[in-house]
Amino acid sequence: MCTHRKETCVNACPNIVMLTMMKKFAVVFLITLSAIAGSGSLAAQTNGQNSSEIQAVPNRPTFSTTAETVYRGVFEIEYGVDLASGKQDLNGLLKFGLTKNLEIRFGNITFVRDGGIAGFGDSGAGFKFRFLKDKGAWPTLAVLYTLTVPSASEELGSGALGHSAGLLVSKDFGKHHLDFNESIQFLGRGHAEGFDRNYFTAISYSHPITQKLAISEEVAGYSRTNETVGATLTVLQALSYSVSPRLVIDGGCYIAAMGDLPRATFVAGVTYAVGDLYRRLRRHYP
């Protein structure tokens, strides 16, 4: 779930061709790697539900969302900060594994400061449903739905209900991990009827450097929304460090390659798997 507020683009003609080429490249890349993938997969280690030890399943620090779900019964929290010239925010995401393949989610921008105006940001609630598990040449596939609630302070949010739905694809190739997202977003027009629409595309890659340290790279972007909100394209690079299987911290930077966004935004955050609530309930109510 991306809770970042959309910016207004000053470009009259967004480079839609660039976004289209990125989509085609991502699909071809995933299909090609799937064809040569071996039977070994990290997915069984990260979310196989066979291990008694809880492991965090971070969505951070990328804009894309992994197709893997948090463990059944596990409550997980993510919080992070975005720091750029003229704009800063504190954003959070709460996740709970309702079943092995169904994750419910609530995200919000707890604080945002943009152009000297400070206050609360919008919130969102939704779910992720995983319908295919990474096995052999097949990737993990999931769908993600989010309802955006206009909870922001005046001038800091969308001001209207919105929702989005998308397909999430994740695949492990030995120690290499890929995520691909393609989604459609409907944005309310406030007092006007109907919705504006845009498309989100992202492909991210991660690889461990050491046993606990990993690097992530991503290209992500939104298509044009309407006459005043143009397309965006960002390039991100970040590091993640696993303090423990349940606790992961991250930090990095993304560059605006297109669109009316701050040139560089620094990000840092933490993901923590709090605990297995189902197991605790069984202990108290056997």
Secondary structure, DSSP 8 states (H G I E B T S, - for coil): -----------SS--HHHHHHHHHHHHHHHHHHHHH--S--SHHHHH-S-SSS------TTSSS--S----TTEEEEEEEEEEETTEEEEEEEEEEESSSSEEEEEEEEEEEEETTEEE---EEEEEEEEEE--BTTB-EEEEEEEEEE--S-TTSS--S-EEEEEEEEEEEETTEEEEEEEEEEEEE-TTSSSEEEEEEEEEEEEEESSSSEEEEEEEEEE---SSSS--EEEEEEEEEEEEETTEEEEEEEEEEEESSS-SEEEEEEEEEEEEEHHHHHHHH--
